[in-house]
């Protein structure tokens, strides 16, 4: 039976609470999983649970934690831009790597969605990270990704050309106001003019301003470890083709493995109820095995 350990990491006057799971045999390596956007917990709303079990069964230690202000962690996630989250991820990786059973074994990071930006930034700064798994992780900025998402929402609603133009104009106004560091007191009365996804509270607005123009390309050029990039063909949140193009232009083919799963969504799931796409788990485990020490 897998061993479960509670984790408490103190960083920047914040306590990050999480869990470390160790396989019931000598581990082959370890993975720290970072969740997606918003107030996500260590399970990423249950999404990490299934994959974590599969990784444990394959012989890999797994760690994940509640984001700041979520679950048992202190602080506030809205105060943690991408770079701060990357520091949290590095701290969690350091804790996992310090476990005796993992001495000398590869330990890497898994970032889902917004967590992909976090994983890349962490790997660009921390040489102890041995590999990166991007799970629907955009290779474009948050501003570009959210504009794509807004466009896809309009398409799904049946918007015609005029409605599309107006809808994207609302999004573009929202980003201009964010880049101008417009205070929330000036934003709140204008919500009807703005994109429907513009944050509706002050703290979330400040968070959006802090991450809007994070540029993953800058992180990618400083990442020198293997990257596994996983996407769903039917993802309507992340521009998959554009992200793949950027990854392939900046990461040598010897270090990049990319897969797009047919019919899969942003969580790389298919069906009702949703389940991980066929071949997904096998792809992740094969990547880990190919970068594990014998």
C-alpha positions as CSV (number, residue, x, y, z in Angstrom):
1,X,0.0,0.0,0.0
2,X,1.3,3.5,-0.9
3,X,2.6,5.6,2.0
4,X,0.9,9.0,2.5
5,X,2.6,11.9,4.3
6,X,1.2,15.3,5.2
7,X,3.3,18.2,4.0
8,X,3.7,21.7,5.5
9,X,6.0,24.1,3.7
10,X,6.7,27.6,5.1
11,X,7.5,30.2,2.5
12,X,7.2,34.0,2.5
13,X,5.2,33.9,5.8
14,X,2.8,31.5,4.1
15,X,2.2,27.8,4.9
16,X,1.6,25.5,2.0
17,X,-0.3,22.4,2.9
18,X,-0.1,19.3,0.8
19,X,0.3,15.5,0.6
20,X,3.2,13.3,-0.5
21,X,2.5,9.8,-1.7
22,X,5.2,7.2,-1.9
23,X,4.8,3.9,-3.9
24,X,4.8,0.6,-2.2
25,X,8.1,-0.3,-3.7
26,X,11.4,1.5,-4.4
27,X,10.4,4.6,-6.4
28,X,11.7,5.3,-9.9
29,X,11.4,9.1,-9.4
30,X,8.9,11.7,-8.3
31,X,6.4,14.3,-9.7
32,X,5.1,17.5,-8.1
33,X,1.7,18.4,-9.5
34,X,0.6,22.0,-9.7
35,X,-3.1,22.8,-10.3
36,X,-4.8,25.1,-12.7
37,X,-6.3,28.6,-12.3
38,X,-8.3,30.0,-9.4
39,X,-8.7,28.6,-5.9
40,X,-7.5,25.1,-6.7
41,X,-6.7,22.4,-4.1
42,X,-4.1,19.7,-4.1
43,X,-6.5,17.4,-6.0
44,X,-7.3,20.1,-8.6
45,X,-11.0,19.5,-8.0
46,X,-10.4,15.7,-8.1
47,X,-8.6,15.8,-11.5
48,X,-5.2,14.8,-10.0
49,X,-6.6,11.9,-8.0
50,X,-6.9,9.4,-10.9
51,X,-3.6,10.3,-12.5
52,X,-1.8,10.3,-9.1
53,X,-3.0,6.7,-8.5
54,X,-1.7,5.6,-11.9
55,X,1.7,7.2,-11.3
56,X,2.0,5.6,-7.9
57,X,1.1,2.2,-9.4
58,X,3.9,2.7,-11.9
59,X,6.4,3.4,-9.2
60,X,6.5,7.2,-9.0
61,X,6.2,9.3,-5.8
62,X,3.6,12.1,-6.2
63,X,3.3,15.4,-4.4
64,X,0.6,18.1,-4.6
65,X,-0.5,21.0,-2.4
66,X,-3.3,23.4,-1.8
67,X,-2.7,26.8,-3.5
68,X,-2.3,29.8,-1.2
69,X,-5.6,30.5,0.7
70,X,-7.1,27.2,-0.4
71,X,-7.8,24.2,1.8
72,X,-5.3,24.1,4.6
73,X,-2.8,26.6,3.0
74,X,-2.6,30.1,4.3
75,X,-2.3,33.3,2.4
76,X,-4.3,34.2,-0.7
77,X,-4.0,32.8,-4.2
78,X,-4.9,36.2,-5.7
79,X,-1.6,37.6,-4.2
80,X,0.5,34.9,-6.1
81,X,1.3,35.8,-9.7
82,X,3.0,33.1,-11.9
83,X,6.4,33.9,-10.6
84,X,5.3,33.5,-7.0
85,X,3.5,30.3,-7.7
86,X,6.7,29.0,-9.4
87,X,8.6,29.7,-6.2
88,X,6.0,27.7,-4.3
89,X,6.4,24.8,-6.8
90,X,10.2,24.9,-6.4
91,X,9.8,24.7,-2.6
92,X,7.5,21.7,-2.9
93,X,9.9,20.0,-5.3
94,X,12.7,20.6,-2.9
95,X,10.7,18.9,-0.1
96,X,9.9,15.9,-2.3
97,X,13.5,15.5,-3.6
98,X,14.8,15.5,0.0
99,X,13.1,12.2,0.8
100,X,15.7,9.5,1.3
101,X,14.0,7.1,-1.1
102,X,14.3,9.6,-3.9
103,X,18.0,10.4,-3.5
104,X,19.6,10.5,-6.9
105,X,16.4,9.9,-8.7
106,X,14.8,12.2,-11.3
107,X,12.1,14.5,-9.9
108,X,10.1,16.8,-12.1
109,X,7.0,19.0,-12.3
110,X,3.5,18.6,-13.8
111,X,1.5,21.7,-14.5
112,X,-2.1,21.7,-15.6
113,X,-3.5,24.7,-17.6
114,X,-2.3,27.8,-15.8
115,X,0.0,25.5,-13.9
116,X,1.9,25.0,-17.2
117,X,3.1,28.6,-17.0
118,X,4.1,28.0,-13.4
119,X,6.0,24.8,-14.3
120,X,7.9,26.5,-17.1
121,X,8.9,29.4,-15.0
122,X,10.0,27.1,-12.2
123,X,12.1,25.0,-14.5
124,X,13.7,28.1,-16.1
125,X,15.0,29.0,-12.6
126,X,15.6,25.7,-10.8
127,X,18.2,23.3,-12.1
128,X,17.0,20.5,-9.7
129,X,13.9,20.0,-11.9
130,X,14.7,17.1,-14.2
131,X,11.7,17.2,-16.5
132,X,8.5,19.2,-17.2
133,X,5.0,17.9,-18.1
134,X,2.7,20.5,-19.5
135,X,-0.9,19.4,-19.3
136,X,-2.9,21.7,-21.5
137,X,-0.3,24.3,-20.6
138,X,-0.4,27.3,-23.0
139,X,2.8,28.4,-24.7
140,X,1.1,31.8,-25.3
141,X,0.6,34.6,-22.7
142,X,-2.5,34.7,-20.5
143,X,-3.8,37.6,-22.5
144,X,-3.6,35.7,-25.8
145,X,-5.0,32.5,-24.2
146,X,-8.0,34.3,-22.7
147,X,-8.7,36.1,-26.0
148,X,-8.8,32.7,-27.7
149,X,-11.1,31.4,-25.0
150,X,-13.4,34.4,-25.4
151,X,-13.5,33.8,-29.1
152,X,-14.4,30.1,-28.7
153,X,-17.2,31.0,-26.3
154,X,-18.6,33.4,-28.8
155,X,-18.4,30.8,-31.6
156,X,-20.2,28.2,-29.3
157,X,-22.9,30.8,-28.7
158,X,-23.6,31.1,-32.4
159,X,-22.3,34.6,-32.7
160,X,-22.3,36.1,-36.1
161,X,-19.6,38.3,-37.5
162,X,-20.9,41.5,-35.9
163,X,-21.4,39.9,-32.6
164,X,-17.9,38.3,-32.8
165,X,-16.4,41.7,-33.5
166,X,-18.2,43.4,-30.6
167,X,-17.4,40.5,-28.2
168,X,-13.7,40.6,-28.9
169,X,-13.7,44.4,-28.7
170,X,-15.1,44.0,-25.2
171,X,-12.2,41.7,-24.4
172,X,-9.6,44.0,-25.9
173,X,-11.0,46.9,-23.8
174,X,-10.7,44.7,-20.7
175,X,-7.0,44.0,-21.4
176,X,-6.2,47.6,-22.2
177,X,-7.7,48.7,-18.8
178,X,-5.8,45.9,-17.1
179,X,-2.5,47.0,-18.7
180,X,-3.2,50.5,-17.7
181,X,-3.4,49.3,-14.1
182,X,-6.9,50.7,-13.8
183,X,-8.2,50.4,-10.2
184,X,-11.1,48.1,-9.6
185,X,-13.2,51.0,-8.3
186,X,-13.2,52.3,-11.9
187,X,-13.8,48.8,-13.3
188,X,-16.8,47.7,-11.3
189,X,-19.3,50.3,-12.8
190,X,-18.2,49.3,-16.3
191,X,-18.8,45.5,-16.2
192,X,-21.4,45.6,-18.9
193,X,-18.9,47.1,-21.3
194,X,-16.3,44.5,-20.6
195,X,-15.7,40.8,-21.4
196,X,-18.0,38.6,-19.3
197,X,-15.0,36.8,-17.9
198,X,-13.4,39.9,-16.4
199,X,-13.0,39.3,-12.6
200,X,-15.9,40.5,-10.6
201,X,-14.0,41.2,-7.4
202,X,-11.1,43.5,-6.5
203,X,-8.6,40.8,-5.5
204,X,-9.2,38.7,-8.7
205,X,-8.8,41.9,-10.8
206,X,-5.4,42.6,-9.2
207,X,-4.4,39.0,-9.9
208,X,-5.4,39.2,-13.5
209,X,-3.4,42.4,-13.9
210,X,-0.4,40.7,-12.4
211,X,-0.4,37.7,-14.9
212,X,-1.8,39.2,-18.0
213,X,1.4,39.6,-20.0
214,X,3.4,36.7,-18.5
215,X,5.5,35.5,-21.5
216,X,6.2,31.8,-21.4
217,X,8.6,32.1,-24.4
218,X,11.1,33.8,-22.0
219,X,10.9,30.8,-19.7
220,X,11.1,28.2,-22.5
221,X,14.5,29.4,-23.7
222,X,15.9,28.8,-20.2
223,X,14.4,25.4,-19.8
224,X,17.0,22.7,-20.7
225,X,15.3,19.5,-19.6
226,X,12.9,17.2,-21.4
227,X,9.3,18.5,-21.9
228,X,6.2,16.5,-22.4
229,X,3.4,18.7,-23.8
230,X,-0.1,17.2,-23.7
231,X,-3.2,18.7,-25.3
232,X,-6.8,17.8,-26.1
233,X,-7.9,18.2,-29.7
234,X,-11.2,19.8,-28.6
235,X,-9.7,22.2,-26.1
236,X,-11.6,25.5,-26.3
237,X,-9.6,27.3,-23.7
238,X,-6.0,26.9,-25.0
239,X,-4.9,27.6,-28.6
240,X,-3.4,24.2,-29.1
241,X,-1.9,24.7,-32.6
242,X,-0.3,28.0,-31.7
243,X,1.1,26.6,-28.5
244,X,2.6,23.6,-30.4
245,X,4.1,25.9,-33.0
246,X,5.9,28.0,-30.3
247,X,7.1,24.9,-28.4
248,X,8.5,23.4,-31.6
249,X,10.2,26.6,-32.5
250,X,11.9,27.0,-29.1
251,X,12.5,23.5,-27.8
252,X,14.9,21.2,-29.6
253,X,13.1,18.0,-30.9
254,X,15.5,15.9,-28.8
255,X,13.9,17.5,-25.6
256,X,10.3,17.9,-26.7
257,X,7.6,15.2,-26.9
258,X,4.1,16.5,-27.8
259,X,0.8,14.7,-28.1
260,X,-2.7,15.9,-29.1
261,X,-5.4,13.5,-28.0
262,X,-8.3,13.1,-30.5
263,X,-11.7,14.3,-29.2
264,X,-10.3,15.3,-25.8
265,X,-11.1,18.5,-24.0
266,X,-9.1,20.9,-21.9
267,X,-8.7,18.3,-19.2
268,X,-7.7,15.8,-21.9
269,X,-10.9,13.8,-21.1
270,X,-13.6,12.4,-23.3
271,X,-17.1,11.0,-22.8
272,X,-19.9,11.4,-20.3
273,X,-19.0,11.0,-17.5
274,X,-15.6,12.3,-18.5
275,X,-12.6,10.0,-18.4
276,X,-8.9,10.5,-19.4
277,X,-8.4,10.0,-23.1
278,X,-7.2,6.6,-24.4
279,X,-3.5,6.4,-24.3
280,X,-3.1,9.4,-22.0
281,X,-1.9,7.6,-18.9
282,X,0.4,5.3,-20.9
283,X,2.0,8.4,-22.6
284,X,2.8,10.1,-19.3
285,X,4.2,6.9,-17.8
286,X,6.3,6.1,-20.9
287,X,7.8,9.6,-20.8
288,X,8.7,9.2,-17.1
289,X,10.2,5.8,-17.7
290,X,12.3,7.1,-20.6
291,X,13.8,9.7,-18.3
292,X,14.2,7.5,-15.2
293,X,17.6,6.2,-14.1
294,X,18.0,2.5,-14.1
